[in-house]
Structure formats: structure tokens, C-alpha cells
Amino acid sequence: MDVRFEKAFLKAVKKHAGIKKQIEQKVRQLIEHPVELGEPLKGNFRGFYSCPVKKSFIIIYLYCGICRKKGDDVDVACADCAETGDETIKFVIVGPHDAAYGKK
């Protein structure tokens, strides 16, 4: 599995250092089971998955193979889509539920 972290994800992990170990544990679990543990998102986040770290605190990520298989790659339009393999997982953002979805 090729694992990539967006700058916003890494910055958010530093910001929420108090639960860094929980975030790291959830990331390890998602790398092993990206589809089973995540929930596919809809609407503006079609193609992405979310997974709770704890109540009201989530990780948003992409699993490239599933994104392509469902045809969501057209909507997501990652700049590096052509260079990434199907076995790539991209961690996009982590944070409180509303902040992760850009509501705050």
C-alpha cells in the first residue's frame, strides 16, 4: 500500500497533538482495512471516505482504487491521479467533524 499524507492532514495532526496516538492508531488500521472501516461520503465529498477517530473527530481520506472503480476520480480530480496506483491511500484531513467538512 502506497500511503500519502496531504499537508493539511499533517498540520492538523500537529494541531491536535493531544490525540496524536489515537490518530496514528486509526491511520494504521485504515491502511490495513481502508474500505471496511471507512464510510463512503456523498455530495461534495463523493469519492472520499471518513472514519471516526473518536466521537465527532474524523479522518477524511481517499482510496484511489475504489475512487477509480466507482468513477469518482472525475469528480475528485486529484492533480496526481495519473501517477498514483490503485493501492494508494491519501489522508486528506483530520479534525472535529464540522471543521473537517469545512463548516467552521
Long-range contacts (C-beta under 8 A, 24 or more apart in sequence): 1-31, 1-87, 1-88, 1-89, 2-84, 2-85, 2-87, 2-88, 2-89, 3-31, 3-88, 3-89, 3-91, 4-84, 4-88, 4-89, 4-90, 4-91, 5-90, 5-91, 6-90, 6-91, 6-92, 6-93, 8-92, 8-93, 9-91, 9-92, 9-93, 9-94, 12-93, 12-94, 12-95, 13-94, 15-95, 16-57, 16-94, 16-95, 19-53, 19-54, 19-57, 22-53, 22-54, 23-53, 23-59, 23-94, 26-51, 26-53, 26-59, 27-59, 27-91, 30-59, 30-61, 30-89, 30-91, 31-89, 34-61, 34-63, 34-66, 34-89, 35-63, 35-66, 38-63, 45-101, 46-72, 46-75, 46-76, 47-72, 47-73, 47-75, 47-76, 48-76, 48-92, 50-100, 53-94, 56-96, 56-97, 57-94, 57-95, 57-96, 57-97, 58-94, 58-95, 58-97, 58-100, 59-91, 59-93, 59-94, 59-100, 60-92, 60-93, 60-94, 60-100, 60-101, 61-89, 61-90, 61-91, 61-92, 62-89, 62-90, 62-92, 63-88, 63-89, 64-88, 64-89, 64-90
